[in-house]
């Protein structure tokens, strides 16, 4: 029995030695390599944040739908220098965004496609004093699908279209289009242009079919996909769609008025000091000379007062 016990103990010692040798022989290295194979960019950002003492934060930026592409570009450029700041966009019609802010949605920056919504936000006392600025001008265009064969040449003969994609009156581009049609004598002048319904526009155009959309991006898609023969969007919305759509008319500012986009900081009770500072800094970046070139690349006019 003692002899067998000695043999068992000897075998146990050998197994223990082999286990120890395996643990030191580098067998676990692949695991360590996997753990260290994360994104080099993420590591660099972490080191940069640690060295600068920057505290991570997130800001909520509400933007008119027509700003989605250019603002995504600007956000990427900003975050290359400020990786600690996460920028979350909410892109929709300016009217809908205004309603959401008034209802208490957390928002740090509001970038509207018209002054009306910004004026209302200011009347609500929700704009941080001194933060409101006019940034860019845009232009309403009448467009169609490339090679559609439409007889429409612009607003003056919209009635010849089989169907029209048009934003609602609460959407800035829809309001600007209505204003142009009023100034051309196609629609009757009313106290509040935005209240002119699509049915009234259809009647004025001889009963043409109108598909009402709740933001400018949806108008663009309706035309680009061939669902509607023509539509009115902004010139900037045609960026990236040059091969799909054709601009029939750039509507004169004499008809629409200036299409000014204002921006501001919003009173956000949920924001801490780090978040507020980040929002202020990003706002200044959007207003900087460097950002002007980016806006112009996306067909916006930066020559505004």
N, C-alpha and C positions, 0 to 999 in steps of 0.2 A: 504493500500500500504506500509506504513512504517513497519507494522508488517511483511509483506512478505520480505521486504528488509533486515530486521534484521535476519530472518531465513536463507536467502541466504548467508549473511555474516558469520553467525554462521557455516553453512555447509562448507564454504570456509576455515574457520579457522581450522575446524576439519581435512579436507583433507590435509591442509598444515602441521599440526602437525603429521599426520600419515606418510606423505612423509618424513618428517625430521627423524622420528623414524626409518623408513625403511632404510634410508641411513646410519644410525649409527648402525644398528642391525646386520651387517655382511653379508648382502645379496650379496654384491659385492665381497666378499672374493674369490669365485671360480675364478673370472676373474683375481684377483691379483695372485692367486696360479698358474694359467695357464701361466701368464707372467713370473713367476719365475721358471717355470719347464723346463727351457732350459738345454742344455748339461752342466753337471758339469765340464766336461773336458774343454769345451770351456771357461767357467768362470775361471777355474784355470789358463788356458793359458793367458787369458786377465789380470788376477791379476799378473801373473808371468812377463808378458811383461811390465805392469805398474811399478812393483817394480824394474825391472832391467833397466827400461828406454829404452828398446829395441824398435826400430822402425820397423814396418812391411815392408816387401819387398818381391819380387819375383825374382827368378833367372831361366834362361833358360839353360837347360843342354841337349846338343845334344849327344846321345849315339848310338853306334853300336847296331843293333837289338839283338845280342847275349848277350848284357849286361842288357837287360830290367829287368829280374827277380832279379838279384843280386843288381842292382842299386835301384830298388824299395824298397828292404829290407833295404839297407843302408840309403836311404832317410828317411824312417820311423824312424830308430834309431836316425838319426841326428835331425829330427824334434821333437823328444821327449825331447830333450834338447834345441832346438831352434824353438819353435812353431811360432815365428814371421817370419820365413823364409818359404815361399812357393816355392817348387821345382817343376818345370814343365819340363817333359822329352819330347824330340822329338827323337823317336827310329826308325832307318831305316838303310839302308846300308851306310857304311862310305863314299862311293863315292857320294851318293845322298846328304848326310849331308854336305859334303865339298862344293858341288855346291850351296846349299842353303846359306851357310855362305858367299861364294863369291858373291852371288847375293844380299846380304845385309840383310838377315834374322837376327833378334836380337838373339844373342847367347852369353852366358857368359862362358860356359865350353864346350869343345869338347873332347869326349872320343872315340877314333877311334879303329877299330879292326886291323889296319895295319899302318905301318910307312909311306907308300906312300902318303896317304891323309894328314897326319900330316906334312910331308916334303913339300907338296905343299902349305899348309896353312902358313907354316913358310916362304916359298918363296914369298908368297903374302904379307908378312908383317903384318899378322893378329893375330899373337901369342904374348901375353904379355911376354916380355923378362924374362927368368929364370923360367917360369912356366911349361915348358914341362918336363914330367917325364914318364918313362916306369913303368907300374903298374903290369900287369899280363901276363902270357903266356897261350896259349890254344893249343888244338890239333885237327887236322882234323880227322873225323871218317867217315867210311862208315857204313850206317845203313839200316835196313829194318824193316818192320812191324813184330811184334812178331808172330811166327809160320807161316811166309809167305811161307816157303818151297822153298825159292830162292836157286839157285845154286851158286850165287855170294858169294865169301869168302872175297873179298876185291877189291882193284883197279886192281890187276893183271888179273882178269877175269870178268871185268865189262861188257864185250861184251855178256855174257850169260844172262844178265837181259832183261826182256821184255820192261822195261822203266826205265829211270833214271831222278831224279829231281836234277838239277844242277844250282847253282847260276851263274849269268852272270859274265863276266870277270872284270867288274868294282867293283864287290863285293869282298871283301877280301877273303872269303872262296872259291869263284869261282876261284880267281887267284891262291890261294894256291893249289887247286885241279889240276889246269892246270899245275902248276910248278911240282907237283909230277908226273903227266903223262908224262911230258917232260923228267924228270930225269929217268923215267922207260923205256924211248925209245918208248912209245906208241904214243906220239905226237912229231912232229919235233920242234927243238929249234928255237925260233924267238926272235927278239930284244925286243918286248914288249909282254909278256905272256898274258896280259889282253885282247889283241886284237884277241886272238884265239876264233873263233866263236863256238857256240854249234853245228853248222852243220859240221864244220871241226872235232870236237870231235866225232860226230856221225859217220862220214865217217871212221875215224881211228878205231872205234870200230865195224866196219862191218855193219853200218846202224842202230844201235840200236836207239830207240825213246828217245829223250831227251826233257824234259820239263824245259825250262829256267825260273828261278825265280829271282826276283829283290832284295831279301834279304834272309838271312839264315833262318829266322823264317818261311818263306813260303816254303822253302825246307823241313823243319822238318814237317810242316803240311801236305804237299803233300805225305810224306811217312807215317806219323802217321794215315792219313785218308785212306790209301790204294790206292791213286790216281797213285802213282808211286811205282815200286817194290823196288828200292833202291835210295839212295841219299847221298850226302856228306854234313855234317854239322860240327859244333864244338862239342867236348866232353861236354862242359858246357851246350849246348842246350838240351842235353838228360835229364837234371835234371827235375824231375817231370814227365818224360815220360818213366820211367824204366819199367812200366808194359805194355807199348804200343809198344815200339820199341826194337830192338836188335842190338847191336853194332857188326858188322861183322869184322871190322878192325880199330885199332887206327893207323893212318898213321904216320910213322916214321918222326922225325924232319929232318933226313938225306934227305928225299924226298921233304918236304915242306919248310924247313927252320923254324926258330923260328916264332911263331905266336904271336908276341908281340903287346900288346894294350897300346898305349901312350895316355896321357891326357894333356890338357893345358888350360890356361885361354885365352879367345878370346877378341880381341879389340872390345868392344861394345860401340859405341858412344852414344847410347840411355840410358846407365846405369848411375845412379847417384852414389854418394859415398857409400851410404848404400848398394846398390845392389852390387857394386864392392867388398866391404868388405865381404859381405855374400858369394859371389862366391869364394873368396880367402879362407874363412874359411871352406866351404864345400869341396873344393879341398884338403885342408890339412887333413880333416877328411877321405876322400877316400884314402889318402896316409898313414894313420896312421897304427900302428901295430894292433889296434883293428879291423880294416877293413880287414886285411889279413885273419883272421879266417873266416870271412863271405865269402870272395872270394873262399877260399878253400872248404867251405861247398857246394858251387855251382860248384865244379869240375874245378876251375881255379888253375893254378900253380903260386904261388907268388914268386918263386925263380927266380927273374930276376935282371939284372944289370941296 
